[in-house]
Amino acid sequence: MAAPTAVLIPALDEEQAIARVLAELPAAHCHQVIVIDNGSRDRTADVARSTGAEVVLEPTRGYGNACLAGLARVHPDTEVVAFLDGDHSDYPEDLPLLTGPIYEGRADLVLGSRTLLAANREFLPIHQRWGNAAALALVRLLAGRAFTDFGPFRAIGRSQLAALEMQDRTWGWNVEMQIKALHAGLAVEEVAVRYRDRIGTSKISGTVRGTVTAGSRILWTVLRHSLPGPEAGPSRR
């Protein structure tokens, strides 16, 4: 029987990649797979349905919008929710690395870090690395925790995620989750995950404009949730 993990895959114009992402998910480690089509102009939704995945249509653009739409369709018996991108840059086979520590009771939130493996460096454009580093430094300064990445591949206990009351509807979703998890005193772990060239052109790192837009939103989210912010609860770590 598959583990009670729901996998949410926000996707925008990923017709060429989504079938490969879904084919590589380890079926024994998830009981529900939801692809959220975030206003695609291609056949992303049709291709995803053809593989047997559940498809949610969320025409209002925004990474957070897509995640929230997917969460609304998660099965009630789900214990863990995982997120990954639909562009084939993540390795879906690494899902157990993220869900394992949660089921074993060691963590509430597990973050897949792309920067912990030196081999991944060539697949992260330099402007993306610089922007990531700036936001990470700000989180360390203001929130008191040194993360290594804000990567999209992550898993979190469903009840813990609900308690965070996520609100960001854009690219600030991941950093909001991490900062709120610290404030809530959740046990947070980072694990090294593999990374590779995506299929197609990135909507963020593929252009300087996209990187600046997303980076600005991420920095604003850091400030919004850190100055001022609720006091962090006692850590389980």
Secondary structure, DSSP 8 states (H G I E B T S, - for coil): ---SEEEEEEESS-TTTHHHHHHTS-GGG-SEEEEEE-S-SSSHHHHHHHTT-EEEE--S--HHHHHHHHHTTS-TT--EEEE--SSS-B-GGGHHHHHHHHHTTS-SEEEEESTTSGGGGGGS-HHHHHHHHHHHHHHHHHHS---S---S-EEEEHHHHHHH-----STTHHHHHHHHHHHTT--EEEEE--B---SS--SSTTSHHHHHHHHHHHHHHHHHHHSS---------
